[in-house]
Amino acid sequence: MENILKQILGELQGIKTDVGDLKTDVGSLKTDVLELKTGQARLENGLQKLQKNFIESLDVNTEKITDHIDNRTEVLNKRVYHVESDIERLIRQQGS
């Protein structure tokens, strides 16, 4: 009977050790999950900043392109005006 009690006690101590190990493992898992959540939050914040910077950069570049095209269009319009003026002048000279 004493051997059986010692055996049961040994088994209980083994179970107690296993439960302690499980508690340690669960604590580690909780820490890992918390770190993952923190990392995810950092990634989401970084993504929001990246999107905001991308949109701002896109706006700036679009404005630069628009200004460049407007300037070139203005130059071309002036050239067309001068050519049309010269054509009108030549037509009037031929008619007189």
FINU-448557 format. One record per atom (N, C-alpha, C): atom name; residue number from 1; residue in one letter; y, x, z. Coordinates in nm, 2 decimals. Atoms other than C-alpha are relative to their C-alpha. Layout:
N
{CA NUM A {Y X Z}};
...
REM end
This chain:
96
{N 1 M {-0.12 0.08 0.00}};
{CA 1 M {0.00 0.00 0.00}};
{C 1 M {0.13 0.09 0.00}};
{N 2 E {-0.11 -0.09 -0.01}};
{CA 2 E {0.23 0.29 0.09}};
{C 2 E {0.03 0.06 -0.14}};
{N 3 N {-0.02 -0.06 0.14}};
{CA 3 N {0.17 0.44 -0.26}};
{C 3 N {0.07 -0.10 -0.09}};
{N 4 I {-0.06 0.11 0.08}};
{CA 4 I {0.26 0.11 -0.42}};
{C 4 I {0.15 -0.01 0.03}};
{N 5 L {-0.14 0.01 -0.03}};
{CA 5 L {0.58 0.09 -0.23}};
{C 5 L {0.08 0.12 -0.05}};
{N 6 K {-0.07 -0.12 0.05}};
{CA 6 K {0.67 0.45 -0.32}};
{C 6 K {0.02 -0.01 -0.15}};
{N 7 Q {-0.01 0.02 0.15}};
{CA 7 Q {0.59 0.37 -0.68}};
{C 7 Q {0.11 -0.10 -0.04}};
{N 8 I {-0.10 0.10 0.02}};
{CA 8 I {0.81 0.06 -0.67}};
{C 8 I {0.14 0.06 0.03}};
{N 9 L {-0.13 -0.06 -0.03}};
{CA 9 L {1.09 0.26 -0.50}};
{C 9 L {0.04 0.10 -0.11}};
{N 10 G {-0.03 -0.10 0.11}};
{CA 10 G {1.06 0.53 -0.77}};
{C 10 G {0.05 -0.07 -0.12}};
{N 11 E {-0.04 0.08 0.12}};
{CA 11 E {1.08 0.26 -1.04}};
{C 11 E {0.15 -0.05 0.02}};
{N 12 L {-0.14 0.05 -0.03}};
{CA 12 L {1.39 0.11 -0.87}};
{C 12 L {0.10 0.10 -0.01}};
{N 13 Q {-0.10 -0.11 0.01}};
{CA 13 Q {1.56 0.44 -0.84}};
{C 13 Q {0.02 0.04 -0.15}};
{N 14 G {-0.02 -0.03 0.14}};
{CA 14 G {1.49 0.50 -1.21}};
{C 14 G {0.08 -0.11 -0.07}};
{N 15 I {-0.08 0.11 0.05}};
{CA 15 I {1.63 0.16 -1.29}};
{C 15 I {0.15 0.01 0.04}};
{N 16 K {-0.13 -0.03 -0.05}};
{CA 16 K {1.93 0.24 -1.07}};
{C 16 K {0.07 0.11 -0.09}};
{N 17 T {-0.05 -0.11 0.09}};
{CA 17 T {1.98 0.56 -1.27}};
{C 17 T {0.04 -0.05 -0.14}};
{N 18 D {-0.03 0.05 0.14}};
{CA 18 D {1.95 0.38 -1.60}};
{C 18 D {0.12 -0.09 0.00}};
{N 19 V {-0.11 0.08 -0.01}};
{CA 19 V {2.20 0.12 -1.49}};
{C 19 V {0.13 0.08 0.01}};
{N 20 G {-0.11 -0.09 -0.01}};
{CA 20 G {2.44 0.39 -1.39}};
{C 20 G {0.04 0.07 -0.13}};
{N 21 D {-0.03 -0.06 0.14}};
{CA 21 D {2.40 0.56 -1.73}};
{C 21 D {0.05 -0.11 -0.09}};
{N 22 L {-0.06 0.11 0.09}};
{CA 22 L {2.46 0.22 -1.90}};
{C 22 L {0.14 -0.03 0.03}};
{N 23 K {-0.14 0.02 -0.04}};
{CA 23 K {2.78 0.17 -1.70}};
{C 23 K {0.08 0.11 -0.06}};
{N 24 T {-0.07 -0.12 0.06}};
{CA 24 T {2.89 0.52 -1.81}};
{C 24 T {0.02 -0.02 -0.15}};
{N 25 D {-0.01 0.02 0.15}};
{CA 25 D {2.81 0.44 -2.17}};
{C 25 D {0.09 -0.11 -0.04}};
{N 26 V {-0.09 0.11 0.03}};
{CA 26 V {2.99 0.11 -2.16}};
{C 26 V {0.14 0.04 0.02}};
{N 27 G {-0.13 -0.05 -0.02}};
{CA 27 G {3.29 0.28 -2.01}};
{C 27 G {0.05 0.08 -0.12}};
{N 28 S {-0.03 -0.08 0.12}};
{CA 28 S {3.28 0.53 -2.30}};
{C 28 S {0.03 -0.09 -0.12}};
{N 29 L {-0.02 0.09 0.11}};
{CA 29 L {3.25 0.25 -2.55}};
{C 29 L {0.14 -0.08 0.01}};
{N 30 K {-0.13 0.06 -0.02}};
{CA 30 K {3.55 0.07 -2.39}};
{C 30 K {0.11 0.09 -0.04}};
{N 31 T {-0.10 -0.09 0.03}};
{CA 31 T {3.75 0.38 -2.42}};
{C 31 T {0.01 0.02 -0.15}};
{N 32 D {0.00 -0.02 0.15}};
{CA 32 D {3.65 0.43 -2.78}};
{C 32 D {0.06 -0.12 -0.07}};
{N 33 V {-0.06 0.12 0.06}};
{CA 33 V {3.74 0.07 -2.87}};
{C 33 V {0.15 0.00 0.02}};
{N 34 L {-0.15 0.00 -0.03}};
{CA 34 L {4.08 0.11 -2.70}};
{C 34 L {0.07 0.10 -0.09}};
{N 35 E {-0.06 -0.10 0.09}};
{CA 35 E {4.14 0.43 -2.90}};
{C 35 E {0.00 -0.05 -0.14}};
{N 36 L {0.01 0.05 0.14}};
{CA 36 L {4.03 0.26 -3.22}};
{C 36 L {0.12 -0.11 -0.02}};
{N 37 K {-0.10 0.10 0.01}};
{CA 37 K {4.27 -0.03 -3.15}};
{C 37 K {0.14 0.07 -0.01}};
{N 38 T {-0.12 -0.07 0.00}};
{CA 38 T {4.55 0.21 -3.08}};
{C 38 T {0.03 0.07 -0.13}};
{N 39 G {-0.01 -0.06 0.13}};
{CA 39 G {4.48 0.40 -3.40}};
{C 39 G {0.03 -0.10 -0.11}};
{N 40 Q {-0.02 0.11 0.10}};
{CA 40 Q {4.47 0.08 -3.60}};
{C 40 Q {0.14 -0.05 0.01}};
{N 41 A {-0.14 0.04 -0.02}};
{CA 41 A {4.81 -0.02 -3.45}};
{C 41 A {0.09 0.10 -0.07}};
{N 42 R {-0.08 -0.11 0.07}};
{CA 42 R {4.95 0.32 -3.56}};
{C 42 R {-0.01 -0.01 -0.15}};
{N 43 L {0.01 0.01 0.14}};
{CA 43 L {4.81 0.28 -3.90}};
{C 43 L {0.08 -0.12 -0.06}};
{N 44 E {-0.07 0.12 0.05}};
{CA 44 E {4.95 -0.07 -3.94}};
{C 44 E {0.15 0.03 0.00}};
{N 45 N {-0.15 -0.03 0.00}};
{CA 45 N {5.30 0.05 -3.83}};
{C 45 N {0.03 0.10 -0.11}};
{N 46 G {-0.02 -0.10 0.10}};
{CA 46 G {5.27 0.35 -4.06}};
{C 46 G {0.01 -0.07 -0.14}};
{N 47 L {0.00 0.07 0.13}};
{CA 47 L {5.18 0.12 -4.35}};
{C 47 L {0.12 -0.09 -0.02}};
{N 48 Q {-0.12 0.08 0.02}};
{CA 48 Q {5.47 -0.11 -4.28}};
{C 48 Q {0.12 0.09 -0.03}};
{N 49 K {-0.11 -0.10 0.03}};
{CA 49 K {5.71 0.19 -4.28}};
{C 49 K {-0.01 0.05 -0.14}};
{N 50 L {0.03 -0.05 0.14}};
{CA 50 L {5.55 0.32 -4.60}};
{C 50 L {0.04 -0.11 -0.10}};
{N 51 Q {-0.03 0.10 0.09}};
{CA 51 Q {5.59 -0.02 -4.77}};
{C 51 Q {0.16 -0.02 0.00}};
{N 52 K {-0.15 0.02 -0.01}};
{CA 52 K {5.96 -0.05 -4.65}};
{C 52 K {0.06 0.12 -0.08}};
{N 53 N {-0.05 -0.11 0.07}};
{CA 53 N {6.03 0.30 -4.77}};
{C 53 N {-0.02 -0.01 -0.15}};
{N 54 F {0.03 0.02 0.14}};
{CA 54 F {5.86 0.23 -5.10}};
{C 54 F {0.09 -0.10 -0.07}};
{N 55 I {-0.09 0.10 0.06}};
{CA 55 I {6.06 -0.08 -5.16}};
{C 55 I {0.14 0.05 -0.01}};
{N 56 E {-0.14 -0.05 0.00}};
{CA 56 E {6.39 0.09 -5.07}};
{C 56 E {0.01 0.11 -0.11}};
{N 57 S {0.00 -0.10 0.11}};
{CA 57 S {6.30 0.38 -5.30}};
{C 57 S {-0.01 -0.06 -0.14}};
{N 58 L {0.01 0.07 0.13}};
{CA 58 L {6.21 0.14 -5.58}};
{C 58 L {0.13 -0.06 -0.03}};
{N 59 D {-0.13 0.06 0.03}};
{CA 59 D {6.54 -0.04 -5.54}};
{C 59 D {0.10 0.11 -0.04}};
{N 60 V {-0.09 -0.10 0.03}};
{CA 60 V {6.73 0.29 -5.55}};
{C 60 V {-0.03 0.05 -0.14}};
{N 61 N {0.04 -0.05 0.13}};
{CA 61 N {6.54 0.41 -5.86}};
{C 61 N {0.03 -0.10 -0.11}};
{N 62 T {-0.03 0.10 0.09}};
{CA 62 T {6.58 0.08 -6.03}};
{C 62 T {0.15 -0.01 -0.03}};
{N 63 E {-0.14 0.00 0.01}};
{CA 63 E {6.95 0.09 -5.97}};
{C 63 E {0.05 0.12 -0.09}};
{N 64 K {-0.03 -0.11 0.08}};
{CA 64 K {6.97 0.44 -6.11}};
{C 64 K {-0.03 -0.02 -0.15}};
{N 65 I {0.04 0.03 0.14}};
{CA 65 I {6.78 0.34 -6.42}};
{C 65 I {0.09 -0.10 -0.07}};
{N 66 T {-0.09 0.11 0.05}};
{CA 66 T {7.00 0.03 -6.47}};
{C 66 T {0.13 0.06 -0.03}};
{N 67 D {-0.12 -0.06 0.02}};
{CA 67 D {7.31 0.24 -6.43}};
{C 67 D {0.00 0.09 -0.13}};
{N 68 H {0.02 -0.09 0.11}};
{CA 68 H {7.18 0.50 -6.68}};
{C 68 H {0.00 -0.08 -0.14}};
{N 69 I {0.00 0.08 0.12}};
{CA 69 I {7.10 0.23 -6.94}};
{C 69 I {0.13 -0.07 -0.03}};
{N 70 D {-0.13 0.06 0.03}};
{CA 70 D {7.43 0.05 -6.89}};
{C 70 D {0.10 0.11 -0.06}};
{N 71 N {-0.09 -0.10 0.06}};
{CA 71 N {7.61 0.38 -6.95}};
{C 71 N {-0.03 0.03 -0.14}};
{N 72 R {0.04 -0.03 0.14}};
{CA 72 R {7.42 0.45 -7.26}};
{C 72 R {0.03 -0.11 -0.10}};
{N 73 T {-0.04 0.11 0.07}};
{CA 73 T {7.47 0.10 -7.38}};
{C 73 T {0.15 0.00 -0.03}};
{N 74 E {-0.14 0.00 0.02}};
{CA 74 E {7.84 0.13 -7.33}};
{C 74 E {0.04 0.11 -0.10}};
{N 75 V {-0.03 -0.11 0.10}};
{CA 75 V {7.85 0.46 -7.53}};
{C 75 V {-0.04 -0.05 -0.14}};
{N 76 L {0.04 0.05 0.13}};
{CA 76 L {7.65 0.30 -7.81}};
{C 76 L {0.09 -0.11 -0.05}};
{N 77 N {-0.09 0.11 0.04}};
{CA 77 N {7.88 -0.01 -7.81}};
{C 77 N {0.13 0.06 -0.06}};
{N 78 K {-0.12 -0.06 0.05}};
{CA 78 K {8.18 0.22 -7.85}};
{C 78 K {-0.02 0.06 -0.13}};
{N 79 R {0.03 -0.06 0.13}};
{CA 79 R {8.02 0.40 -8.14}};
{C 79 R {-0.01 -0.11 -0.11}};
{N 80 V {0.01 0.11 0.10}};
{CA 80 V {7.93 0.07 -8.31}};
{C 80 V {0.14 -0.05 -0.03}};
{N 81 Y {-0.13 0.05 0.02}};
{CA 81 Y {8.29 -0.05 -8.26}};
{C 81 Y {0.08 0.10 -0.09}};
{N 82 H {-0.07 -0.09 0.09}};
{CA 82 H {8.43 0.27 -8.42}};
{C 82 H {-0.05 -0.01 -0.14}};
{N 83 V {0.06 0.01 0.14}};
{CA 83 V {8.19 0.24 -8.71}};
{C 83 V {0.05 -0.13 -0.07}};
{N 84 E {-0.04 0.13 0.06}};
{CA 84 E {8.28 -0.13 -8.76}};
{C 84 E {0.15 0.01 -0.03}};
{N 85 S {-0.14 -0.01 0.03}};
{CA 85 S {8.65 -0.04 -8.74}};
{C 85 S {0.02 0.08 -0.13}};
{N 86 D {-0.01 -0.09 0.12}};
{CA 86 D {8.61 0.24 -9.00}};
{C 86 D {-0.05 -0.08 -0.12}};
{N 87 I {0.05 0.08 0.12}};
{CA 87 I {8.41 0.00 -9.23}};
{C 87 I {0.11 -0.10 -0.04}};
{N 88 E {-0.11 0.10 0.03}};
{CA 88 E {8.69 -0.27 -9.20}};
{C 88 E {0.12 0.07 -0.06}};
{N 89 R {-0.11 -0.07 0.06}};
{CA 89 R {8.95 -0.01 -9.27}};
{C 89 R {-0.03 0.04 -0.15}};
{N 90 L {0.04 -0.04 0.14}};
{CA 90 L {8.76 0.12 -9.58}};
{C 90 L {0.00 -0.13 -0.09}};
{N 91 I {0.01 0.12 0.08}};
{CA 91 I {8.71 -0.24 -9.70}};
{C 91 I {0.15 -0.04 -0.04}};
{N 92 R {-0.14 0.04 0.03}};
{CA 92 R {9.09 -0.31 -9.67}};
{C 92 R {0.06 0.10 -0.10}};
{N 93 Q {-0.06 -0.10 0.09}};
{CA 93 Q {9.17 0.01 -9.85}};
{C 93 Q {-0.05 -0.02 -0.14}};
{N 94 Q {0.06 0.03 0.13}};
{CA 94 Q {8.94 -0.08 -10.14}};
{C 94 Q {0.06 -0.12 -0.06}};
{N 95 G {-0.06 0.12 0.05}};
{CA 95 G {9.09 -0.42 -10.16}};
{C 95 G {0.14 0.01 -0.04}};
{N 96 S {-0.15 0.00 0.03}};
{CA 96 S {9.45 -0.31 -10.19}};
{C 96 S {0.02 0.08 -0.13}};
REM end
